[in-house]
């Protein structure tokens, strides 16, 4: 699962090229990446808050906390300034930190159809469990316009900084 906030990927690629040629390009690139991450952080925080608000019982808690807490810990903001993956993405890491055998937990919690599983390992008794459909998609969709405008402002600011030297 990931959502891309595209300001203008061509602008970001062009700016990345200019940063490589600039004398203090590495430092500027770090600042640019941090600023672009800051653009997407509010959307990621809203998604984390929403998934953590999914009700659970103490029986659904495991060693690493509730499923929703473990999923929220996997939400990441990534920025790529070159290549095919150029852009700002809010994504969820699979596997690491999620319950063993349930790497698709973020997707299942986000779907209206939920998922089926046996009750405490009893393969005779199965239940359908539903999380909070749209816990990830809706905050991303709601934040997309503002995130694009903010990313465009960040790119403009950095382009001006490079022009000034």
Buried (B, 14 or more C-beta within 10 A) or exposed (E): BEBBBBBBBEBBBEBBEBBEEBEEBEEBBEBBBEBBBBBBBBBBBBBBEBBBEBEBEEEEEEEEBBBBBBBBBBBBBBBBBEEEEBBBBBBBBBEEEBEEEBEBBBBBBBBEEBBEBEEEEEEEEEEEEEBBBBBBBBBBEEBBEEBBEBBBEBBEEBBEBBEEE
